[in-house]
Amino acid sequence: MLNPLLKAQLAQFNLAEGQAPDDDTWRALLAQISQTYGQRAAEQDRLQAVLDNVADAIITFDEHGRIEWFNRAAEQMFGYSAAEVIGAHLELLLPDPHRYRIEQDALALQTDKQDNRADIVSIRNEIAGQRKDGTLFPLDFTISQMMVQGERQFIAIARDITIRKEAEMAILAAKEAAEAANQAKSQFLANTSHEIRTPLNAIVGLTSLLLDTELTPDQQTFVEIARRSSSTLLTILNDILDLSRIEAHQLSLEPRPYHLATNINEVLTLLRPNAAEKELQLTATFAPDMPQVFIGDGDRLRQVVVNLVSNAIKFTHAGLVAVQVDGRYLDPATYEIHLAVQDTGIGLPPDYREWLFQPFHRGHAGRSRRYSGAGLGLTISQRLVELMGGRIWAESEAGKGSTFHVSIPSPVTEQPLPTALTLERVRPFDPDMARQLPLRILVAEDNATNQKVMVWMLEHLGYRPDVAANGLEVLAALQTHTYDVILMDLHMPEMDGRQATQSIRAMLPATAQPWIIAVTADVLHESRQDYLADGLNDFLSKPLQAEMLITALCRYPVVRARSAAQTWPINRVILNQITGGDSGRLLELMHIFQNESDQLLARLQTAVAADDLETARQMAHTLKGSCATMGIVSLEPLFREIETMARNRDQYIAAKVTQAIAEYDRVLLALRNG
């Protein structure tokens, strides 16, 4: 049997196998064979040089796992010479169970390629290799199959990934350390906040109570300064906590229906005294054709508007601060709300805009000293707007004022907002509140100072609350008394507020369950969600303010249900006289009434926000007439009162408009339900 190479050479000289060549042919044949072998030897040397200088280990083995070739990088990586491993099994280099994985890969390649084509198929794994000294190290191991002249061969390319794995472990350790540090920071902030809020609760509560007493002008000034200082401290504290929660991805939105114009008007009502001190005009205008009720986190949007309007007032010394609200439909169910807060203040030079939304940046030292604050309002506003899927930007020129824009896509809804009992008077510590909203209240608070503050607040609202110092005393009180509302501190000795709440839910029948409001200095979002999941109905954070307490009490659902059930808001006799009992005519009348009233209410809100009380009086007068014609007995007196308040320039008109809107929603619901 001739060597294949020699056989090919003979064929070139037309010599059949067994035919003897002459001398010249022999010489030519030998010269050609010598040249061919020389070329092949040179190619093999070049290939060997290349393979020996490759950084990766290259190993070939047969289908039984016997090693056939081992390059220089493999020798350096595993610590064996080629002579030591040629003919040895692959198990020499790969410990269990990693060797089993490679054997399975090889088997998979064999199964996949049963024909004799010279295709190459690869499988890649990260496994452990074993050096001659027994140490293990991580490998990136790629195994390929080749069919060469009918024989199956495997090539493995191995790369030592020790450095990469160490880097990955270092990154993972750094990530875990950062997460632990962030968690520690959050816990530190929570603990610090709790410690600050507890005495701050007493300061805010007592100053509010003092302001409700007879004071000399000097005393009034001193107490007002203390109240504002504590309010500023609370704002800074809340900003720092909000930013911390946002950065830790612990702040989430709570979408629910809200009335946009009401939200913004409430902000203007809140900040109007600040603007009045600087003799600034504070206005709001709303596009007449925009929706009224949206689904989103109205509280967080209000926070953004408060930040923007507060900043505008802070940096404006003369002129006006105007809020403009409009937008456009993105689709039939989604509206892009556009808010613009414009001022005639000091404006911003171009270099300030680079740090405008960065935390704790407040400009140069002179500006920082002149204007108070932590420099977090715009940062938090930007993060909140982005969390809502929107964007915020500014247009400004030094000395010519600024305009901050907010654009937020928001679902719209025609669903009427749930109504709550709204008090006839909204000034803090109205002693008539208990008459309008009769409640039996239990205060559960272990801190003596906070206990006194809460009791005094409730007494100034006309209530006579009972007191418990821990959860066990709460349970004991429930054995002999029935309470509508429990103001429950969550951190009390012997039995805390959460345990007490769980016990109450277990021991009392559904008809006797009180409305339990958590009152705590804990402000982390996850704490709030956990507490509400434990059976608490509402949540108030310290320091407790009169407005917060009143709002929470007004949310008491049984009272709300009673107030809604007392009278049907429409005179059925008048309504039947108009419609003749025809349901089709009633639907048509409802449609006309709602369309006209929606527009009139929007104009009323805009006028009140702009302090245009003559227009507000006209809108209230028209609405009063429509309600009288329709026999809507619950709304007609409200609009009559608003008309009078507008004529007298009553400072509480915005609150009365809010009450009328809530009642209007209830009327629409009653009309729909027949």
N, C-alpha and C positions, 0 to 999 in steps of 0.2 A: 504494500500500500504506500503510494508516494505521498510525501508531504504536500499539502494543498498548495503551498507557495511554489514548490518546484514543479508541480503539475501544471500550474498556470503559466510558468515560464516556458515549459516545453511546448505548450499549445501555441505560444507566440511564434515559435520556429517551425510550426506545422509538423511536429514530431509526435507520432502516436506513442502511447504507453508501450514500452518494450522495444521500441526502435532505437538503435544506437546512433548518436550524432557523430559527425566527422570531427576532425581536430579543430577546424576553424569555428565550427558551431559550438564545440565544447568551450573554447576560449571566450567566445562572445556570451555564451550562456552563463559561465562562471562570473564574468565581469558584471553582467546585469544583476545576477543574484547577489553578488557582493555589494553592488551599489544600492539595491533595494533594501537589503538587511541593514546597511549603514544608515540609510535614510530613516528606516524604522527605529533603529537604535537611537538616533539623534532625537527623533520625535518623542520616543519613550523617555529619554533623559530630560528633555524639555518639560514633558508632562510631569515627570517625577519632581523636577525642581519647582514647578508651579504648585503641585499638591503639597510638597514639603514646606512651602512658604505661606500656605493658606493659614489664617489664624484659627479657623475652625478645625476640629478633629474630624477626619474622614475615615470611616471604617467600612469595609465590605465583608459580607458573610454569606454563606450559602443558606439553602432552605432548611438546613438542620441547625442553623445557628452557629456554625463553625466560622471563626474569623479567618479571612483570606488576605486582607490587606489592612495596614495600620500606618497612617502618615505620621510625620514628625510632630505635628501639633497634638495628635492623639497621644503620642509618647509623653509629651510634656504635661498634658492635661491629666492623664491617668497614672503616670509614674512608671509604666511598663515600657520596655523596649519592644520593637516590632517582633523580634525573634522570640520574646517570651509569650506573646499572645497569638501569633499565627498558628492556626490549627486548634486553638483553645475555644471553648464555648463562650458565647456572649455573656453568660452568667458571671464570668470573671469580672465584668465591668459594671453590671447592673444588679443591685440587690433586689430581693423580693420586697413588695409586690410589683415593683417597677418593671422587672424582667418579664413578668407575666403580661403586662400591658403591651410591651414591645412584641412578644410572641403572638399576642392576639392581633396586633396591627399587621404583622407579617402574614398571618393566616388570612386576614381580611383581604390583603393585597393578592394573595395566591387565588383566593376564591373569585376575586373580581377579574382576574386575568388568567383564564385557563388556556387561552390560545397562545401562540408563539410570536405575537407581534412585538416589535421592539419599542412598545410604549413605556412611559415612565409615569407612575402614579405615586403620590406622596401622602404620608400621614404624619402630622406634627403633634407632639406632646411635650408637656413640661414634666420631667421626672427627676429622680435622684440618681446620680452616678456614684461609683465607689472607687476610690483611688487604691493604689497598691498598699498604702499604709492603713487602709480600712476606713478612712474618713469619707463621709458622704458630702456631696455638694450638688446644688441644683443645676439641671441641664435643660436646655432647649434642644429636643431630640427629634430630628426629622428623618423618617425612614422611607426609602423609595425602592421600587422594584423595577428591574430591567430583565428583558428576555434577550440574551445574546447567544446567537447560533443554537437556539433551542434549549439553552441552559438558563435556569432561573437564578438571578443574583440579586442581592439586596445591598444598597448603599445607605449608610447612616451618616448624617452630618450632625455633630454634637457641638453645642456652644455653651461654655461655662457662663451662667447668668447669676453668679454669686453677687457681683457688684449691683446688678439691677435689683435683685431680690432684697439686698440690704437697703438700697435706696427706697424701694417700695415699703419695706418695714419701717424705715425712718419716717416716710411720709405718713403712713398709717398711724405711727406713734404720735407724730406731731399733730395730726388731725384729732386723734383721741384726746391729746393733751389740750388742744384748743377748745374742743367741745366741753371737756371737763372744766377748763378755765371759764368758758362762757356760762356754763351751768352754775359755777361758783359765783360768777359776777351777778347772774340773775338772782341767785339766792341771797347774795349780799344786798342787792338792791331791794329785794322783797323785805328782808329783815330790817334794813335801814329805813325803808319806807314805813314799815309797821311802827317802828320806834318813833319816827318823826310825826306820823299821822295821829298817834294817840294823844300827845300833848296839843298838837295843832287842832285836833277836834275840840278840845276845851276852849282854845283861844277863839276859833271861829264862832263856836256856839255862844260863848259868853259875850263877845263883842256884838253879835247880832241881837242878843237879848238886851244888852245895854242900850243899843240904838233904838229899841222899842220902848224905852223908858223916858221920863222927863229929864232932860240934860240941859245944862247951861251951854251957851254957844261954844265956849272953850272946851268943855267936856265933849260936846258933839264932835268937834274937830279932832281931838285926841283919839277918841274911839274910832272915828272914821279912818284915821291914819293907821291905827292898829289893824282894823279890818282889811284895809287895802294891802298892807304889808303881808298879812297872813295869806291873803288871796294870791299875791304875787309869788310867795314861797310855794303855795300849793300848785300854781301853774308851772313853775320851774320843775318841781318834783314830778308832776304828771308828764311833762315833756321828756324828761330823762328816762322815765319808766317806759313811755311809749316807744321811744327810739330803741331802747334795749330790747323790747319785745319784737319790734319790727326786724332788727338785725338778727335776732335769734329765731326768726320765722315762727314766733309764737303768737302773733297777732293775726286774727282772721276776722273777716267781715261777717256781720249778722244781717243778711238781707230780709227786709219785710216792707210792706207798703208804707209810704210816707208822703206827706203833702209838701212839695218843694217850696211853694211860696210861704207856707206857714213856718217852715224851718228857717228860711232866710229872714222873715219878719221877726222871728224870735231873736235871731242874732242881732238885728238892728235895735230891737227893744232893749236887749241886754247892754249894748255898747253905746246907746244914744247918750247916756249921762257923760261918758268919756268924751264924746264929740262935743257935747254942749259946754263942757269946761273950757274947751279951746275955741268955742264959738264956730264950730265947723258944721256945715250942712251935711246931713247923712241921709241918703236917699236910696231907693231900690225901684227899678222898673222891670216889668215882666212882659215878654212878647204876648199879645192877646190871644194868639191861636195855639199856644203850646199846651201840652197836657198838664193836668193838675197833680195826679197821683202817680208816683213811680215806685218800682220795687228795687230796693237797695239798702245800704246801711246809712239811713238818714242821720244818725248820730255822728258818724265819722265825717259825712259830708258837712254837717254843721260845724264840726271841729275845724275843717279846712277853711270854711268861710269865716269863722271867728278869728283864726290866725291871720288871714289876709286882711280883713277889715281892721283888726287891732293894729297890725303893722301900718296900714294906711293912715289910721288916726295918729299913731305914734310919730310918724315922720311927716305929718302935715301940720303946718302952723296957721294956715289961713286958707279959706276957700271951702272945698267940699270933698267928700268921699262918696262915690256913687257905685252902687252895685247894679249891673245890667245882666239880665237873664234872658237868653233866647236859645235857639238851637235848630235842629232839623231832624226829620225822620230818616233813619238809616234803612228801616223796613217797617211794615205796618205795626210791628210789636216792639220796636226799639227806637228810642229817641236819643240823639246826642245832645246832652245838656251842655250849654256853653255859658259859663259865668265869667264876667269881667269886673274886676274891682279897680276902679280908677280913682286916683287922688291928684291933688294939686300941690303935692309936697315937695321935698327936696330933690327927689329923683336919684338916679344912680349914674355915676360915671362908667364908661365902658369897662374899665379894669375890675370893677366890683362884680360884674355879672359872672365872672369865672367861678367865684366862690359862693354865689348867691344861695345855692341849695345845699351847700356843704355844712355839716354840723359844727356848731360852736364858733363859726366865723361871723364876726360882727363888724368887719371893716377896720379902719385904723383906730389907734388908741383914743383919739379925741372923740370920734363918733361913738366908740364903745362906752366911754365914760358918760356921754351925754344921754344915751338911750339905754334903758335897763333891759334885762332879759338874758336868757342863756344862749340865744342864737340858734334855737332848735325849731322854731315854728315853721319856717319854710321847708326845712329838711323833712320834718314829719309830714307836712302837707304834701310834698312831692311823693313821699313813699306811700301815703294813703291813696293819693290819686292814682298812682301806678298800680296799687293793689286793686283798685276799682276798674282797671283796664283803660284808664285815661291818661292825660298828660297835662302838665302845667308849664307855663312859660311867662316871661316878663318882657314888657316893652317899656323902656325908660330913657330919660335924658336928664342929665344933671341940671337941677334948677327948674325943671319943667314938669315934674311929677312922674308918676309911674302907673302902668296898667298891668295887672296880673290876670292872666287868662287861665281858666280851667275848662277842660273838655272831657266829658265822661259819657260813654254809652250806657244807657240804662233802660231796662224793660219798663213798659208803661202798663197800667192796669186801670180798668174802670170800676174795680171793686171798691166800695166805700170803706173808709177807714173805720176801725172799731172805735166806738165812742166811749168816753169815760166821763165821770161826773166832773164838771168844771165849776169851781166855786164862784159865787157871785162877786167876791172881792179877792184880789190876788196879792195884795200887799202882804209881806211876811208877818207872821204872828197875828193873824186875824182871829180874835177870840170867838167870832161867830162861826168858825169852821166846824166846830163840834156839833152845832145845831144843824148845819147843812149836811154834815157827814157824821152821823152818830156812830161811834165805834167804841167797843170795849178793848182796851189796849194793855198789853203786858210788856214791860221793858225788861229784857234779860241782858244784864251787863255787870261784870265783876268789878270794873274800875270805878271807884267811888266818884271821881270827878266826872267821867263820861256819863255815869248814871245820873248824876245831878243835872248835867247839861241837857240830856235827852228828856228827863222829866220836866224841867223848866220849859223847854221848847214846846212840849205837848200841852203843858198847862197854859202857856200863852196862846195856844190854839183852842183853848176851851175844854181840853180833855183832863181826866183825872186818872192817870195810868197807875197800875200796880207795878211792883218791882221784884225781880228775882236776881240773885247774884251768881247762880250757876244752873246747869241743866237739871240737876235734881230738884232744885227749888221750883223750876218751871213745871216739872211733872207734878210736884206736890200742889202747886197753885191750880193746875188743871183738874185736880180731884174735887175741888170745891167751887171753882169758878169757870165760866164759859167766856172765851175771848174771841173777838173777831180778828184781831191782828196781834201778832207777837213780833216785836223788834228784837231779833236774836243776834247777840254778839257770838262770834264763832269760836273765840278762844277764851274759854272759861275753865276754872278749876273743877275737879271732881267729875263733871260731865260737860263736854264742850257742846257748842251749838249744833254741830252736825249730828252727834249722837242723840241729843235731845230731840232734834227734828225727826230722826228715824224712829225713835220711841213713840213720839206723838202720832206719826203716820200709822204705826202699828196698833196703838191702843185705842184710838178714837174712831168711831164710825164716820163714814164719808160725809154725812150731813152735819157733823159737829167739828169738822176739821177747820182750824184757824188758818188765816192767811199769814204765812211766816216770811218775814223780810230779813234777810241776812244783813247785819251791820258789822263791818269789819275793816281793818286797815290793810288786809290782804288785797292786792290789786292785780296780781298776775292773772292773765286770761285763763290759763288752765285751772287755776284755783276757782275762779268764777264758774266755769263750766262744771267742775266737779261738784261744787256746792249746789248748783241748780239741779244737777242730776240726783242729788241726795234727798230731794223732796222739798227744797226751799222754793218759794214762789217768786221772790224778787230779791234784788241785791242792791245795797247802798254801801258806798265806800266812805271811810272817814277821811277827812273831817266832815261831819254831817252838817249840811247847810239847810236852812229853813225851806228853800224852794225844792230841794231834793226830797225832803221829808214829806212835804205837802203833795208833791207829784206822786210819790210812792203810795201814800195813803189813798189818793184819788184812783189808783189802779185797782183798789180792792174790788174783786169781781162781783161779790154778792150785792154790795151797795150799788154797783153799776147796773146789775140786773134789776134790782128793786126800782132804781130811778127810771130805768127804761120801761118797766112794767106798770108804773103808776098810772100813766095816761097814754092813750094812743095819740100821737102828735098831730093828728088831723081831725077836724070836725067832719064826721061822716055825713051829717045832714046836709051841710053846705056842699060837700063834694058830690053827693047824690043829686042835689038840685042842679048842679052844673052839668053833670054827665047823664042825668036821667037813668042812672044805673047801668049805662052801656059800657061794657068793659073795653070795647074798641075805642070809644071816645075818651075813656080814662087813659088808655095808653098814649093816644095822640096828645092829650093835655099834659101828661107827664113829660113827654118828649119836648114839647114847647117850653114848659116850665123849666126843665133842667138846662136846656140850651141857653135860655135867656139868663137864668140865675148863675150858671157857670161864668158867663162873661161879666155879669155885674159883680159877682164876688171877686173875680180876678182884678177888676178895676178898683174895687173897694180896698183890697189888700195893697195894691200898688199905691193908691192914694195915701193910705195910712203910713206905709213905709216911707213915702216921700214927704210926709208931714203936710200933705195937701188936704186939709180937713174939710174944706168946702166941697171938694169933689167927693170926699168920703161921705159927707152928709147927704149929698144928692143920691149917691148909689144906695145908701141905707134907706132913704125915703122911698125909692123905687122898689127895692126889695120888700120893704114893709107893706107896700100896697099890693104887690103880687101875692104875698103870703096871706094877706087878709082876704083877697078875692078867692084864693084856693081853700080857705078855711084851715090854714096851717097854724094852729093855735100855739104851737111851741116856738115857732120862729118869729112870728109877727112882733111879739113884745121885745125880743132880742134886738131886732133891727130898729124898733122904735127907740130903744135905749141907746143903741149905737148912734142914731141920728142926734139924740140929745147930747151924747158925749162929744161928738164932733163939733156941735155948735158951741159947747162949753170948753173945747180944747182939753178934754180930760186925758191925763197922762196914761190911764189904764185902758184906753180904747183898743190897743192891739190885742190885749188879752181877751177882751169881749168879742172881737172879731174871730179869734181862734175858737172861742166857745160857740159862736154862731156857725162856724164851718163844721164843727163836730156834730152839732144838732142838725144841720143841713144834710149831712151824710146819713144820719139816722132817719130823717124824713124820707129821703130817697129810698132807703131800704124798706121802710114801712109802705110806701106807695107800690113798690115792686111786689111786696108780699100780700098786697090787698088789704 
